[in-house]
Amino acid sequence: MTGKHKSALGRVTILSETTEQLLVQLIVKMSDIGFSLTRNELLELVTNYLKKTEQTELFKNSTPTKNWYYSFIKRHRATLTTRKSNNMPSNRARSTNVKVIDRWFDGLKLIYDEHNFYEKPCHVWNTDESGYQCDQGRFKVLCRRGSKAPTKLGVSNDKTTYTILACCSAQGGFMPIHTIYKGFLFIVYLFTLPKINLLTFLHRREINE
């Protein structure tokens, strides 16, 4: 036989093609606005849809299974994929809308115009902080087949968070790096740090304040 198949090969999907396309569009839209769905949330969404449209007989126990989920993702792999999500607090989400950002840049322009910072890059500084932990977390590693609990040597499993403050100018200058440790840490190796580092040892009460 010659010619090309005009329809998809394989078993007929449980949900109609139109319904699946609507689901794909919904998943993409939810992800774009910061409400990405997990596997369980998608299964619950489909379950509620089947109840409202009186199609609960399509699945055993009226609920789509994990196998259906993985098949659904595979069918639409050209559009959908899975990733580890990044959590965004609601206050940050509120501050990233167009009106808030435009208002901030309008205010910044007024300051630039008033002080003529366009000609004074050495007066424009930007600072940011970053937290880190000695515990690097768990990784997927290669090991002998049959191993139950492979280990990976790390610096420490201490989950205490330390803070580093960095500050640089638009001209390219840098202020000394400021490192904040929670509590008093008088450890010998701290004295081996470069002199450009400023160390701050704060009580837990001061950190919380």
C-alpha positions in Angstrom: 0.0 0.0 0.0 1.1 3.5 -0.7 0.2 6.9 0.7 0.3 8.4 4.2 -1.9 7.8 7.2 -4.1 10.8 7.9 -5.1 9.7 11.4 -3.0 9.0 14.5 -1.9 5.3 14.9 -2.5 3.4 18.1 -5.4 2.9 20.5 -8.2 5.4 20.6 -7.7 7.8 23.6 -10.2 7.7 26.4 -10.9 11.4 26.3 -11.7 13.0 22.9 -9.0 14.7 20.9 -10.8 18.0 21.4 -10.9 17.6 25.2 -7.2 16.7 25.3 -6.3 19.7 23.3 -8.3 21.9 25.7 -6.4 20.3 28.6 -3.1 21.0 26.9 -4.1 24.7 26.4 -5.2 25.0 30.1 -1.9 23.4 31.4 0.2 25.8 29.3 -1.9 28.8 30.3 -1.7 27.9 34.0 2.1 27.5 33.8 2.5 30.8 32.0 0.7 32.7 34.8 2.6 30.9 37.6 0.1 28.2 38.6 1.8 25.1 37.1 -0.1 21.9 37.8 1.3 18.9 39.4 0.4 15.3 38.4 -2.1 14.9 41.2 -3.6 18.3 40.5 -4.1 17.4 36.8 -5.7 14.1 37.7 -8.0 15.8 40.2 -8.9 18.4 37.5 -9.8 15.7 35.0 -11.9 13.8 37.6 -13.9 16.9 38.4 -14.5 17.6 34.7 -15.7 14.0 34.2 -18.2 14.4 37.1 -19.6 17.7 35.8 -20.0 16.3 32.3 -21.3 13.0 33.5 -18.6 10.9 31.9 -17.3 9.1 35.0 -17.8 5.8 33.3 -14.8 6.5 31.1 -12.4 5.5 33.9 -12.4 2.8 36.5 -13.5 4.2 39.8 -14.3 7.4 37.9 -10.7 8.6 38.2 -7.9 8.7 35.6 -4.8 6.7 36.6 -1.1 7.4 36.6 -0.7 5.3 33.4 -3.2 7.6 31.7 -1.2 10.6 32.9 2.1 9.4 31.5 0.4 8.4 28.2 -1.2 11.9 28.0 2.2 13.5 28.5 3.8 11.3 25.9 1.1 12.0 23.4 1.6 15.8 23.8 5.4 15.7 24.4 5.8 18.3 21.5 4.0 20.8 23.8 4.3 19.6 27.3 7.2 18.4 29.5 7.9 18.1 33.2 10.4 20.1 35.2 11.1 20.9 38.9 9.2 24.1 39.7 10.6 27.2 41.4 8.5 28.5 44.2 7.5 32.1 43.9 6.0 33.9 46.9 2.8 35.9 46.4 4.4 39.2 47.3 7.0 38.8 44.6 4.3 37.7 42.1 2.4 40.9 42.9 5.4 43.1 42.3 6.3 41.7 38.9 3.2 43.0 37.0 3.7 45.6 34.3 2.2 48.5 36.1 4.5 48.1 39.2 7.6 47.6 37.1 6.8 50.7 34.9 6.2 52.8 38.0 9.5 51.7 39.4 11.4 52.7 36.3 9.6 56.0 36.0 10.7 56.8 39.5 14.3 55.7 38.8 14.4 58.0 35.7 13.3 61.0 37.8 16.2 60.3 40.2 18.7 59.9 37.3 17.5 63.1 35.7 17.7 65.0 39.0 21.3 63.9 39.8 22.5 63.4 36.3 23.6 59.8 37.1 24.0 59.2 33.3 27.4 60.9 33.6 28.2 59.5 37.0 28.3 55.7 36.8 30.6 55.6 39.9 27.7 56.8 41.9 25.3 54.1 40.9 25.6 51.0 43.0 23.6 47.7 43.0 23.6 45.2 45.9 22.2 41.8 46.3 22.3 39.0 48.8 22.5 35.2 48.4 22.0 32.5 50.9 23.8 29.2 50.9 24.1 26.0 53.0 26.9 23.5 53.5 24.4 20.7 52.9 24.4 20.2 49.1 21.3 18.0 49.2 20.8 14.7 47.5 21.7 13.9 43.9 21.0 11.1 41.5 24.3 9.2 41.3 25.7 6.1 39.5 26.5 3.1 41.6 26.7 -0.7 41.6 23.4 -2.4 40.7 21.8 -3.7 43.9 23.2 -0.9 46.2 20.6 0.2 48.7 22.0 3.4 50.0 24.9 4.8 48.0 26.7 7.7 49.7 28.4 10.9 48.3 31.1 12.7 50.3 30.1 16.3 51.0 31.4 19.2 52.9 28.8 19.0 55.7 25.2 18.2 56.3 24.7 21.4 58.3 21.5 23.1 57.1 22.2 26.4 58.7 21.9 29.2 56.1 24.6 31.8 55.7 24.3 35.1 53.8 26.7 36.8 51.4 26.2 40.4 50.4 27.8 41.7 47.2 27.8 45.3 45.9 29.1 46.7 42.7 28.9 50.0 40.8 27.9 50.7 37.2 31.5 51.7 36.6 32.7 48.2 37.6 33.9 48.8 41.1 33.2 46.3 43.9 32.8 46.7 47.6 34.3 44.1 50.0 32.1 41.0 50.1 30.1 40.9 53.3 29.5 37.4 54.8 27.0 37.0 57.7 27.1 33.9 59.9 24.3 33.0 62.2 25.7 32.8 65.8 29.3 33.1 66.8 31.6 31.0 64.7 35.2 31.2 65.9 36.7 28.6 63.6 40.4 28.5 62.6 39.8 28.2 58.8 37.9 31.5 58.8 41.3 33.3 59.1 42.4 31.8 55.8 39.6 33.7 53.9 40.8 36.6 51.6 41.1 40.0 53.2 38.4 41.4 50.9 35.8 39.5 53.0 34.0 41.2 55.8 32.8 38.7 58.4 29.8 39.4 60.6 28.9 37.1 63.5 25.4 37.7 64.8 23.3 36.2 67.5 20.3 34.2 66.3 18.0 36.9 67.8 19.7 39.6 65.7 19.3 37.5 62.6 15.6 37.1 63.2 15.2 40.8 63.7 
